[in-house]
Amino acid sequence: MTTPTMIGTHVDVDDLVVRFRRRTALCGVDLELGPGVHGLLGPNGAGKTTLMRVLATVARASSGSVTLLDRDVTRHTELRELRRRLGYLPQQFGYYPRFTVREFVEYFAWLKEMPADEVPTAVDRAIERVGLLDRADDRLKRLSGGMIRRVGIAQAIVNDPDVLLLDEPTAGLDPEQRVEFRDLLRTVGVDACVIVSTHLVEDVTVACTDVTVLDDGRAVFRGGPDELAAEAGEGTDGGDSPIERGYTALLRRVRAESR
Ligand SMILES: Nc1ncnc2c1ncn2[C@@H]1O[C@H](COP(=O)(O)OP(=O)(O)OP(=O)(O)O)[C@@H](O)[C@H]1O
């Protein structure tokens, strides 16, 4: 596994284990991430959402340590300050259908304890960045699924977070929106640590500075998109693009080695 050198560590995960009764969702994951856009790939059930939930401080580790922005997430006294500096779009994103887009994003600005005088500008900027300013006064129940996803992204970025966690953010976005979303990621990732969990290998190729692949609760790869593509060697099966073929070849090799 290759580990690029990082300047400034925003996320430091050491030997993270998460168990649900008899099932182990994560078994000894190490991760050190600084600013940039970091892709998180893996098959269904690999542990991506579990990792995101632990980083978002909504799920607990069974063992191991998780440090975000130099704060230990198990220390309750640090959580409040930490949550102000996080942005999180969960995979299952709940919302209040009667809220307007603006009310909903404002509500999250309030939850994140943003100074009241900064809220109106920050809310409008977040809504503009996801391309929904013309729908800002529409109730959420009137929006399409892709638009709701964009509202979810707006609430996650309203506080200009230092750590932004996006679980399947591109699900339901149309191609034009996906392109704009990737531009947004690149801008946010200049200063912040952005972690994007996705099934779309294409998102990783275009928008991510590096990729971590999880398989069966373990981190089995960390490197640049080119390095993941190189995993395919001369192989031409297992996908339509070089990175898809690299990803498939990697998983085949890892599984053969663990037999
Ligand atoms: N609350 C829970 N109770 C029991 N098992 C769970 C729970 N949450 C997750 N798991 C199990 O942990 C493992 C990892 O699940 P997780 O949702 O993190 O995977 P994922 O990589 O996000 O999958 P997907 O790509 O399908 O969203 C799976 O085997 C899943 O069944």
The ligand as an ORCA input file, in Angstrom:
! r2SCAN-3c Opt
* xyz 0 1
  N     -26.026     -0.934     12.233
  C     -25.482     -2.062     11.757
  N     -25.741     -3.246     12.336
  C     -25.190     -4.395     11.888
  N     -24.342     -4.470     10.843
  C     -24.054     -3.317     10.214
  C     -24.603     -2.059     10.621
  N     -24.113     -1.084      9.812
  C     -23.319     -1.715      8.921
  N     -23.284     -3.037      9.159
  C     -22.494     -4.046      8.433
  O     -21.171     -3.564      8.352
  C     -20.609     -3.846      7.073
  C     -20.147     -2.537      6.422
  O     -21.301     -1.757      6.074
  P     -21.180     -0.309      5.442
  O     -22.561      0.229      5.328
  O     -20.188      0.466      6.205
  O     -20.589     -0.654      3.995
  P     -20.471      0.263      2.699
  O     -19.098      0.049      2.154
  O     -20.861      1.647      3.005
  O     -21.540     -0.425      1.739
  P     -22.444      0.222      0.529
  O     -21.492      0.475     -0.582
  O     -23.383     -0.895      0.236
  O     -23.114      1.443      1.061
  C     -21.682     -4.595      6.282
  O     -21.444     -5.965      6.414
  C     -22.974     -4.209      6.987
  O     -23.925     -5.248      6.884
*
